[in-house]
Amino acid sequence: MSRKIFSRHDQPLSSDDLRTCHLVLDATCRDFAIEPGSEESDRIAAITIELYQQGVRDIGQLTLLVDAARGFKLDRDAPETTVLA
């Protein structure tokens, strides 16, 4: 009998985990005027969950990494929220 070692990445997300990911998704969609349910929001959700499963638990850090992964302007407080090409 072989033992398979499971990483955190293989474990299902709890409701608290999903709540955290959803906060990041909502903030990103709101800040960059992305329609919820769009293909772009689906990509952001997938990136958020992937990073969360890799161990990024801090909401601020998770948000920054999601922004960077999608190429968004990282200064959310700036008057213009543009997408980098």
FENNORBEL-V310586 format. One record per residue. N is the residue number from 0. OMEGA is omega in degrees with one decimal (NA if undefined). Layout:
BEGIN
n = <N;N>
omega = <OMEGA;OMEGA>
END
This chain:
BEGIN
n = <0;1;2;3;4;5;6;7;8;9;10;11;12;13;14;15;16;17;18;19;20;21;22;23;24;25;26;27;28;29;30;31;32;33;34;35;36;37;38;39;40;41;42;43;44;45;46;47;48;49;50;51;52;53;54;55;56;57;58;59;60;61;62;63;64;65;66;67;68;69;70;71;72;73;74;75;76;77;78;79;80;81;82;83;84>
omega = <179.9;176.8;175.2;178.5;-179.5;174.9;176.9;-179.2;-178.4;-175.8;177.5;178.6;176.1;178.1;175.9;177.6;-179.7;178.4;178.9;179.5;-179.2;176.7;179.7;178.9;-179.8;-179.1;-179.1;178.7;179.2;-174.9;-177.8;176.0;178.2;-177.9;175.4;-179.7;178.8;177.5;179.6;178.9;175.4;177.6;178.8;178.6;-179.7;178.3;-179.7;-179.5;179.3;179.0;179.2;-179.9;177.3;173.9;178.1;-174.8;-179.4;-175.7;179.6;179.2;179.2;178.9;179.5;-179.4;176.6;177.6;-178.8;-179.5;-179.8;178.9;178.7;175.1;-171.8;-179.4;-176.4;-177.7;-179.9;-178.8;179.2;175.3;-176.5;176.9;178.5;179.7;NA>
END
